[in-house]
Amino acid sequence: METSQSTIGIVGAGIGGLAAAIALRRAGHEVVVFEQAKQFARVGADINLTPNAVRALDGLGAGEAARVTAARPSHRISRSYDTGEETSRLEMAETAEQKYGAPQLTIHRADLLAALAEMFPADRVALGKRASAIEADAEGVSLAFEDGSSARVGALVGADGIHSAVRRAMFGAESPRFTGIVAYRAVVPAERVAGLPNLGAFTKWWGPNPQSQIVTFPLNRGKDIFIFATTPQDSWQLESWTAPGSVDELREQYVAYHPEARALLEACDTVLKTALYERDPMPAWAAGRMALLGDAAHPMLPFMAQGAGMAIEDAVVLARHLEGVAMRDIAGALQRYERARIERTSQIQLGSRGNNWLREGGNADWVYGYDAWAAPLAAAA
């Protein structure tokens, strides 16, 4: 694939990487995406896109396609794990669309990636390109790949997740930290639990400690119910972060929960078990002609449901800072992008770690009301 000193390279064809590719191309830049997988496959979890993320997607032109398979939760509900008492309830769906300009959508990651992939030329995505070396200089960035090929670009964006090779090249090697929390994920047909209330809502059952919870929300236009449950665990010994789990173990972990919550677990046939990892907020994401976005910059726990949303926001704000910028001036624009985003993403990283947001109600506007297309751009230092 042809690249040049005028090309912006993106490492990672996940949600943030594809969103950035679309946005940067629309901003007038030549873009190429390097993805380590040899083909796109239907892998990954189901995700929650809150109004701030959906509004950003709409601006990219991918929102309509995402809506085809997504569900639109009616409410965001908090309930106590033992009594079942509702401690907060926010109207979503049409109410969120009127208030924030977009609804909440719950969707499989693969369906969102497909919606994004439709918006970017397939011949500008290089598959099977796992970076083995990345070196930057004053004129650009050189990449070497494990298949023996190489590329030279004028600037590089790392959208390659929590194990980011770009992050390692920029700031040195380090490992993400196991949080002491594991998560169970399962999907059940809605008809199997039809007698339970609030199946059309995003419901969070708050447990006896911040590590314990059950979250449920509709999928596939309400035909299925996704279950995401977390619990403390001292260590994680498996090589993979995700492995088949035991349904019996899942049910045992939540025996103290309300009967309505347990009924959802009783309906599970299979479950995956995942270790949750994180890093602390970074003081900087940009250096010279390289910058990070999404989980490469700010991996966060899922308790505010903002991981995908922050990556999409990053992509939009990055492209807005780079619009009309010549390659010789791109380092300064990347620094401005960092300054525009780092306070918000750090706040949400720490809020996700604390896992107390909207437990007793409160104002969701500072998260849901953010508009990546209209947020102020950072001025030159």
Long-range contacts (C-beta under 8 A, 24 or more apart in sequence): 1-32, 1-123, 1-124, 1-126, 1-151, 3-32, 3-151, 3-152, 3-153, 4-30, 4-152, 4-153, 4-154, 5-139, 5-140, 5-152, 5-153, 5-154, 5-327, 6-30, 6-154, 6-327, 7-31, 7-32, 7-153, 7-154, 8-32, 8-153, 8-154, 8-155, 8-156, 8-157, 8-322, 8-330, 9-33, 9-34, 9-141, 9-143, 9-151, 9-153, 9-155, 9-156, 9-157, 10-34, 10-156, 10-157, 10-159, 11-131, 11-134, 11-143, 11-156, 11-157, 11-158, 11-159, 11-160, 11-164, 11-165, 11-166, 12-36, 12-158, 12-159, 12-160, 12-161, 12-164, 12-294, 12-296, 13-37, 13-40, 13-113, 13-125, 13-127, 14-113, 14-159, 14-160, 14-161, 14-294, 14-311, 15-109, 15-112, 15-113, 15-116, 15-294, 15-308, 15-311, 15-312, 16-159, 16-293, 16-294, 16-295, 16-296, 16-308, 16-311, 16-312, 16-314, 16-315, 17-157, 17-159, 17-160, 17-294, 18-113, 18-116, 18-117, 18-119, 18-120, 19-56, 19-57, 19-60, 19-62, 19-116, 19-311, 19-312, 19-315, 19-316, 20-157, 20-159, 20-293, 20-314, 20-315, 20-318, 20-319, 21-120, 21-124, 21-125, 22-60, 22-61, 22-62, 22-116, 22-119, 22-120, 22-315, 23-60, 23-315, 23-316, 23-318, 23-319, 23-320, 24-318, 24-319, 24-322, 25-120, 26-60, 26-319, 27-319, 27-320, 27-322, 27-323, 27-324, 28-323, 28-324, 29-322, 31-120, 31-124, 32-124, 32-125, 32-126, 32-151, 32-153, 33-120, 33-124, 33-125, 33-126, 34-126, 34-129, 34-131, 34-143, 34-145, 34-151, 35-125, 35-126, 35-127, 35-128, 35-129, 36-128, 36-129, 36-130, 36-131, 36-160, 37-127, 37-128, 38-127, 38-128, 39-127, 40-113, 40-117, 40-127, 41-110, 42-108, 42-110, 43-109, 43-110, 44-108, 44-109, 44-110, 44-113, 45-108, 45-109, 45-185, 45-228, 45-274, 46-106, 46-107, 46-108, 46-109, 46-185, 46-187, 46-219, 46-226, 47-106, 47-107, 47-108, 47-109, 47-112, 47-305, 47-307, 47-308, 48-104, 48-105, 48-106, 48-202, 48-217, 48-305, 48-308, 49-104, 49-105, 49-106, 49-107, 49-112, 49-308, 49-309, 50-104, 50-305, 50-306, 50-309, 50-367, 50-368, 51-96, 51-97, 51-99, 51-100, 51-101, 51-102, 51-103, 51-104, 51-368, 51-369, 52-100, 52-102, 52-309, 52-313, 52-367, 52-368, 52-369, 52-370, 52-371, 52-372, 53-306, 53-308, 53-309, 53-312, 53-313, 54-102, 54-103, 54-104, 54-105, 55-100, 55-101, 55-102, 55-371, 55-372, 55-373, 56-309, 56-312, 56-313, 56-315, 56-316, 56-371, 56-372, 56-373, 57-115, 57-312, 58-102, 59-316, 59-372, 59-373, 60-116, 60-119, 60-312, 60-315, 60-316, 61-119, 62-112, 62-115, 62-116, 62-118, 62-119, 63-102, 65-114, 65-115, 65-118, 66-105, 66-107, 66-111, 66-112, 66-115, 67-105, 68-111, 68-115, 69-107, 69-108, 69-111, 69-220, 69-221, 70-105, 70-106, 70-107, 70-111, 70-221, 71-105, 71-106, 71-107, 71-200, 71-217, 71-218, 71-219, 71-220, 71-221, 71-222, 72-103, 72-104, 72-105, 72-106, 73-104, 73-106, 73-200, 73-201, 73-202, 73-217, 73-218, 74-200, 74-201, 75-198, 75-201, 75-202, 76-104, 76-201, 76-202, 76-204, 76-358, 76-364, 77-198, 77-201, 77-202, 77-203, 77-204, 78-203, 78-204, 78-206, 78-358, 78-359, 78-360, 78-361, 79-203, 79-204, 79-205, 79-206, 79-258, 79-261, 80-205, 80-206, 80-258, 81-205, 81-206, 81-207, 81-208, 81-212, 81-213, 81-214, 81-254, 81-256, 81-257, 81-258, 81-261, 82-208, 82-256, 82-257, 82-258, 83-258, 84-258, 84-260, 84-261, 87-206, 87-359, 87-360, 87-361, 88-358, 88-359, 88-360, 88-361, 88-362, 90-358, 90-364, 92-201, 92-202, 96-368, 99-368, 99-369, 100-368, 100-369, 101-371, 104-202, 106-202, 106-217, 106-218, 106-219, 106-226, 107-219, 108-219, 108-220, 109-308, 112-308, 126-151, 130-165, 131-160, 131-165, 131-166, 133-169, 134-165, 134-166, 134-169, 134-290, 135-169, 136-169, 136-287, 136-288, 136-289, 136-290, 138-288, 140-289, 141-289, 141-290, 154-289, 154-327, 154-330, 155-289, 155-290, 155-291, 155-327, 155-330, 155-334, 156-289, 156-290, 156-291, 157-290, 157-291, 157-292, 157-293, 157-318, 158-290, 158-291, 158-292, 158-293, 158-296, 158-297, 159-292, 159-293, 159-294, 159-296, 159-311, 159-315, 160-296, 161-294, 161-295, 161-296, 161-299, 162-277, 162-279, 162-295, 162-296, 162-299, 164-292, 164-295, 164-296, 166-290, 166-292, 166-296, 167-292, 167-296, 167-297, 169-290, 170-287, 170-290, 170-292, 171-282, 171-287, 174-279, 176-277, 176-278, 176-279, 176-299, 177-277, 177-278, 177-279, 178-235, 178-236, 178-275, 178-276, 178-277, 179-276, 179-277, 179-278, 179-301, 180-211, 180-232, 180-233, 180-234, 181-211, 181-230, 181-231, 181-232, 181-233, 181-275, 181-276, 181-301, 182-230, 182-231, 182-232, 182-233, 182-236, 182-273, 182-274, 182-275, 182-276, 183-228, 183-229, 183-230, 183-273, 183-274, 183-275, 183-276, 183-302, 184-227, 184-228, 184-229, 184-230, 184-231, 184-245, 184-250, 184-253, 184-271, 184-272, 184-273, 184-274, 185-226, 185-227, 185-228, 185-271, 185-272, 185-273, 185-274, 186-226, 186-227, 186-247, 186-250, 186-268, 186-269, 186-270, 186-271, 186-272, 187-219, 187-224, 187-225, 187-226, 187-227, 188-224, 188-225, 188-227, 188-264, 188-267, 188-268, 188-269, 189-223, 189-224, 189-225, 190-218, 190-222, 190-223, 190-224, 190-225, 192-267, 193-225, 193-263, 193-264, 193-267, 196-260, 196-263, 196-264, 197-260, 199-225, 202-305, 205-257, 205-258, 205-261, 206-359, 207-231, 207-254, 207-257, 208-256, 210-354, 210-355, 210-356, 211-355, 212-253, 212-254, 213-303, 213-355, 214-254, 214-257, 214-261, 214-264, 214-265, 216-264, 225-264, 227-264, 227-265, 227-268, 228-302, 229-253, 229-254, 229-265, 230-276, 236-275, 238-275, 241-274, 241-275, 241-277, 242-272, 242-273, 242-274, 242-275, 243-272, 243-273, 243-274, 244-270, 244-271, 244-272, 244-273, 245-271, 245-272, 245-273, 246-271, 246-273, 247-271, 276-301, 276-302, 278-349, 278-353, 280-349, 281-342, 281-345, 281-346, 281-349, 281-350, 282-342, 284-338, 284-342, 285-338, 285-341, 285-342, 286-331, 286-334, 286-335, 286-337, 286-338, 288-331, 289-330, 289-331, 289-334, 290-334, 291-318, 291-334, 291-337, 291-338, 293-318, 297-345, 298-345, 298-346, 298-348, 298-349, 299-349, 300-345, 300-348, 300-349, 300-352, 300-353, 301-352, 301-353, 301-355, 302-352, 303-352, 303-353, 303-355, 303-357, 304-348, 304-351, 304-352, 304-357, 304-367, 306-348, 306-352, 306-367, 310-344, 310-345, 310-348, 312-372, 313-341, 313-344, 313-370, 313-372, 314-341, 314-345, 316-372, 316-373, 317-341, 317-372, 317-375, 317-377, 320-372, 320-373, 320-377, 321-377, 321-378, 332-380, 332-381, 335-381, 336-377, 336-378, 336-379, 336-380, 336-381, 337-378, 339-378, 339-381, 340-375, 340-376, 340-377, 340-378, 344-370
